[in-house]
């Protein structure tokens, strides 16, 4: 398979040292042609520049902290894409800096050569030709960039698959995200087209935990954000009506999403 595809890996990071992530990509059974680490922290950037690794390039992109995390990530990735000729690669591999990939991650997930592979933003593979056709080669600068990407590919009739081989996901520290982030996540649910029954199912689970003496306020905030967005009639994404209909069909007929 190594001769079939040229792969460009993108690793956005703020202050998380990505060296273990880079090393896991370099050890892939299917060679990744080039790795670009997009760094938002100046001190980390200086440190990485002194650590030369094969096929790896580091670029510094000053983050705009007025924007939510997903938008900052999207802007950083677009800066990286603009600096290099990504069109010469067959696939783009986007990986978070706090995970590592099993040696056969790329090989297993490209077995069927899908347009998109992922079950979360931790590690996603997407075909460059489909990325150009569907999004014009511009990464979405939205809060839930990973979900947006997968759903938009689905909406456009692309082949979207879950991981055949999952990444190794590091356990994030509690309080990794602010309360505002969780509230905005609910707004994003609304913009993506999620229907309210599943949102209320989340509330049901929260209440059940509360009766058992365990209440996590961070889980409540997305629900508040969702219904706040609904009341304000915030503009939804282009594919939101399609997602809404698909979710209703799943509720009524048991029809399942591929992704």
C-alpha positions in Angstrom: 0.0 0.0 0.0 2.9 2.4 0.6 3.2 3.0 -3.2 -0.5 3.7 -3.6 -0.8 6.8 -1.5 1.1 9.9 -0.6 0.0 11.2 2.8 0.4 14.6 4.5 0.1 14.6 8.3 -1.0 17.8 10.1 -0.6 18.0 13.9 -2.0 21.2 15.5 -0.8 21.9 19.1 -0.8 24.8 21.5 1.5 23.8 24.3 1.3 20.0 24.2 4.6 18.4 23.1 3.8 16.4 20.0 7.1 14.4 19.7 5.5 11.1 20.7 2.7 11.7 18.2 5.3 12.5 15.4 7.3 9.4 16.3 4.2 7.2 16.1 3.5 8.6 12.6 7.1 8.0 11.5 6.8 4.4 12.6 3.6 3.7 10.5 3.7 0.5 8.4 2.6 2.7 5.5 4.9 5.6 5.1 3.6 9.1 5.7 5.3 11.4 3.2 5.4 14.6 5.2 4.5 15.8 8.7 3.7 19.4 9.5 3.4 20.4 13.2 1.4 23.6 13.6 2.4 25.2 16.9 0.5 27.9 18.7 3.0 28.4 21.6 6.2 30.3 21.0 8.3 28.5 23.7 7.2 25.1 22.4 8.0 26.2 18.8 11.5 27.2 19.8 12.0 23.8 21.6 10.7 21.8 18.6 12.9 23.7 16.1 15.9 22.4 17.9 14.6 18.8 17.6 15.1 17.7 14.0 13.1 14.7 12.9 12.9 13.2 9.4 10.1 14.3 7.1 8.9 16.8 9.8 8.4 20.5 9.5 7.3 23.0 12.3 5.4 26.2 11.7 4.3 28.8 14.2 0.8 30.2 13.9 -0.2 32.9 16.5 -3.6 31.8 17.9 -6.5 34.2 18.3 -7.8 33.4 21.8 -11.0 35.3 21.2 -12.1 32.4 19.0 -13.3 29.0 20.2 -10.8 26.1 20.1 -12.2 24.5 16.9 -12.0 27.8 15.0 -8.4 28.3 16.1 -7.5 24.8 15.0 -9.2 25.3 11.6 -7.4 28.6 11.1 -4.1 27.1 12.0 -4.6 24.1 9.6 -5.6 26.5 6.8 -2.4 28.5 7.4 -0.4 25.2 7.0 -2.3 24.2 3.9 -1.6 27.6 2.3 2.1 27.3 2.9 2.6 23.9 1.2 1.3 22.2 -1.9 -1.2 19.8 -0.3 -2.7 19.0 -3.6 0.2 16.7 -4.4 -0.8 14.3 -1.7 -3.5 11.7 -1.9 -4.6 11.9 1.7 -4.4 14.3 4.6 -4.0 12.9 8.1 -5.0 15.3 10.9 -3.9 14.1 14.3 -4.2 15.7 17.8 -0.9 16.2 19.6 -2.0 14.3 22.7 -2.4 10.9 21.1 -0.3 8.3 19.4 -1.1 6.0 16.5 -0.7 2.2 16.5 1.8 1.2 13.8 -0.9 -0.1 11.5 -3.3 2.8 11.9 -2.9 4.2 8.4 -2.6 0.8 6.7 -5.8 -0.5 8.3 -7.9 2.6 7.8 -7.1 3.0 4.2 -7.9 -0.6 3.3 -11.0 0.4 1.3 -9.6 3.8 0.3 -12.6 5.8 1.7 -13.1 9.5 1.3 -13.1 10.1 5.0 -12.1 8.0 8.1 -12.7 9.0 11.7 -14.7 8.5 14.8 -13.7 11.7 16.4 -11.3 14.6 15.8 -8.4 12.8 17.5 -7.2 11.3 14.2 -8.9 11.7 10.8 -7.9 10.7 7.3 -9.5 12.3 4.3 -8.9 12.1 0.6 -7.4 15.2 -0.9 -9.5 15.0 -4.1 -12.7 14.8 -2.0 -11.6 17.6 0.3 -11.1 19.8 -2.8 -14.4 18.8 -4.3 -16.5 19.1 -1.2 -14.8 22.0 0.7 -12.7 23.7 -2.0 -9.6 22.7 -0.1 -10.4 24.9 2.9 -10.6 23.3 6.3 -13.8 24.3 8.3 -13.1 27.0 10.9 -16.0 26.0 13.2 -16.2 24.8 16.8 -16.8 21.1 16.1 -14.5 20.8 13.1 -14.3 17.0 13.3 -18.0 16.4 13.4 -18.6 19.1 10.8 -16.1 17.5 8.4 -17.6 14.0 8.7 -21.2 15.1 8.3 -20.4 17.4 5.4 -18.6 14.6 3.6 -21.6 12.4 4.2 -24.1 15.1 3.1 -22.1 15.4 -0.2 -22.4 11.6 -0.9 -18.8 10.7 0.0 -17.6 7.4 1.5 -17.4 8.0 5.2 -16.1 5.2 7.5 -15.4 4.7 11.2 -11.9 3.7 12.3 -11.0 0.1 11.5 -8.0 0.7 13.8 -8.4 3.3 16.6 -5.7 5.7 17.8 -4.4 5.5 21.4 -6.2 8.4 23.1 -4.5 10.0 26.1 -6.7 10.7 29.1 -7.3 14.5 29.3 -7.1 16.2 32.6 -10.4 17.1 34.3 -11.4 20.6 33.5 -9.6 20.5 30.2 -12.3 22.8 28.7 -14.0 25.9 30.2 -17.7 26.1 31.0 -18.2 28.5 28.1 -16.7 25.8 25.8 -19.3 23.3 26.9 -22.2 25.8 26.5 -20.9 26.6 23.0 -20.8 22.9 22.2 -24.6 22.8 22.6 -25.0 25.7 20.2 -22.9 23.7 17.8 -25.3 20.7 18.2 -28.1 22.9 17.1 -26.2 24.4 14.1 -25.2 20.9 13.0 -28.9 19.9 12.9 -29.2 17.6 15.9 -32.8 17.0 16.8 -34.0 17.6 20.4 -35.0 14.1 21.4 -31.4 12.9 21.6 -30.5 16.1 23.4 -33.2 15.4 26.0 -31.9 11.8 26.2 -28.6 13.3 27.4 -30.6 15.3 30.0 -32.3 12.1 31.2 -28.9 10.4 31.7 -27.7 13.5 33.7 -30.8 13.4 35.9 -30.4 9.7 36.6 -26.8 10.4 37.7 -27.9 13.3 39.8 -30.4 11.1 41.7 -27.4 8.8 42.5 -25.5 11.8 43.9 -23.3 12.5 40.9 -23.9 15.8 39.0 -21.4 17.1 36.4 -22.4 20.7 35.5 -20.3 20.5 32.4 -22.7 17.9 31.0 -25.7 20.2 31.6 -24.2 23.2 29.8 -24.4 21.8 26.2 -28.2 21.2 26.7 -28.6 24.8 27.8 -26.6 26.0 24.8 -28.7 23.9 22.4 -32.0 25.2 23.5 -30.6 28.8 23.8 -29.6 28.5 20.2 -33.1 27.1 19.2 -34.9 29.9 21.0 -32.7 32.5 19.3 -33.0 30.8 15.9 -29.3 30.9 15.3 -28.4 30.2 11.7 -27.7 26.5 11.0 -25.2 24.9 8.7 -26.2 24.1 5.1 -26.6 20.4 5.8 -28.5 20.8 9.1 -31.9 20.0 7.7 -30.6 16.8 6.1 -29.0 15.7 9.4 -32.2 16.5 11.3 -34.3 14.3 8.8 -31.7 11.5 9.0 -31.9 11.5 12.8 -35.7 11.5 12.8 -35.6 8.5 10.4 -33.3 6.8 12.8 -35.7 7.4 15.7 -38.8 6.2 13.8 -37.4 3.4 11.6 -34.1 2.5 13.2 -32.2 3.6 10.1 -28.5 4.0 11.1 -25.9 6.5 10.0 -22.8 5.0 8.3 -20.7 7.4 10.4 
